[in-house]
Amino acid sequence: MSRSVVFRRVAKLELDDAISWYDEREEGLGHRFRLAISQQLERVAESPDQFAYIREPVSRAVLRRFPYSIYFLSETDRVVVLAIFHVKRSPQRLEGRC
């Protein structure tokens, strides 16, 4: 059974910013990024335990095509997205969220 996916406000803003950035670089690239995020979130919602903890209880799902990771909490009936985070950003920026 698939869990619902909810975004923390800051994670939604990060997603929107990344989509806009990719759209500015190449037409349709933002859409492809959004699709990659959606596909990875489907995998997370179906089986969150397949993803490694980075610091319990926070897990990370790494995108293949784009240099981003999804940081999330797995709860009984939902997945809470904490961050959509570029891999070259300082992990210290995640402090307080994870």
N, C-alpha and C positions, 0 to 999 in steps of 0.2 A: 504494500500500500504506500502510495506516494504521500509525502508530507507537503503541507502548504509552505510557500516561501514568502517571507516578509523581509523588507529592507529597513534597516535603521536609516534615518534621514540623511546622515552623512554619506552612507554607502550609496544611496540613490543619487545624491549630488555628484559623487565620484563617477558613477556610471554615466550620468548625463554629460558631465564634462569630458569624459573620455570619448564618448560617441561624437560629440561636437568636434573635438580635436581631430579625430580620424576623418570626419566628414570634410573638414577644412583641407585636409591633405589630399584626399582623392574621393571623387564621387562614388558613393556606394560602400566605401570602406567602413563608415560608421555603422551601417546596416549589418555588414558582415561581422563586425565586432559584437554588436548586440545579439546576433544569432549565436555566436560562439559562447557568449555569456549565458544565454538561454539554454543552450544544449548542455553546458556544464552544470547549470543549476538543476536541470532535469535529472542528471545523474546523481547529484547531491541529494535531491528530494527522494529519489528512489532508494538510495543506499548510502546514507551519510557515513556509515562506519567504514567504508572503503577508503576514506581519506584520512591521512595522518593528522594527529594532534600536533600543533606547533607549541602549544602550552595549554594543557587541559583546562577548561573544556573547549577551547577554540581549535577548530580544524582549518585546513587550507586545501583548496582545490586549484590546481595550476592549469591555466589555459595552454593549449598546445601552440596555436598560431600567433597569439598575441602575448606580449610580455606582461601579463597581468595574472594576479591570483585573487581568488575569492576567499575571504576569511569569514567563517560562519560558526554559529552555535547550533548544535543539533538538540532539539527538544523533543518531547514525546510525540507531539502532533504537528510540529512545524520546524522549519529551518529559519534561523534569523541571520541575515547577511549583515555582517559588521563592517566590511570594507571590500571595495573593489580597488585593488592596490597594485600600482605599477611596480615591477620587481626591482627597479633601480632606485626607488625612493627609499629613504632611510626608514628602517623598521621602527625606529624610535617614534616616528609619527603615528604609529599604531598604539603606543602606550596610552592607557586609559580607556581604550576601546576593547581591548582583548584581555 
